């Protein structure tokens, strides 16, 4: 091919490219509607708190038989509304899932978290639907996540017998019927509200270690009883960019989730590797044991850490 022909072809290519570029500049891009970006790792629809299952499911969700009745689906505003037992009806406004555990079972922290408040409405008995439930253990502990996997998440545990975070708590005296005495202090969370309470009742006598940081797997309390039903009830309120329409007072960007369906779970041990977002079962399992003294329901921590 002659040089003249080569130059002609080259010139033609340049013209075609120039015309194409000019045409592209005339095409208007489609309008993009801004959307809120969820906090990393908390998709709006997921059976887990992480965007996909762990790379290995070895040791994950191995003790789901301990999952009890789920939260009321009407209270769930983030993630799946139904949990592990959709056929088990929850009472209205229920925000917890029970872990079905023997009375006095040590309860462990599912993540690193800070103790922020408590309420104690424990009583000798409660009358419900004409039936007497005795004892009625109803110590509630509230925590805020200290884990980078879960910024701002709230963890509430109730129906506890006792806690090492309350050095002054007494569990060996008569309290009469439920709600005859209410002790509350710190930042506490309920179905529709959260409050900061300086003190209600004689809560200061509990010497609560408000601000104490517990690490994943450390002792936070002991499972209690409602009549013959022993358990520890766990509630999780997850931070998100969307507003929670059920909140009447408090942080509107926190959402109750279904613990059994929203999270992946794994047994804690000091050597265990926890993938991002996975929580520790709140009880000893697969051979892990707390120090012997921490099996005593009167065990207490002694100072803030």
Secondary structure, DSSP 8 states (H G I E B T S, - for coil): --HHHHHHHHHHHHHHHHHHHHHHHTS------------TT--SS-SSSSSS--S--TTBS--GGGB-----GGG--SS-S--S-TTS---TT---EEE---TT-EEE-SS-EEEEEEEE--BSBEEETTEEE-SB--EEEEEEE--GGGTT-EEEEEEEEE-TTBTT---SS---BTTSS-EEEEEEE-SSBEEEEEEETTGGGG-B-TT-EE-TT-EEEEEEEETTEEEEEEEEEEE-SS--TT-SBS-TTEEE--HHHH--EE---TT----TT-EE-SS--TT----GGGGSTT----S--
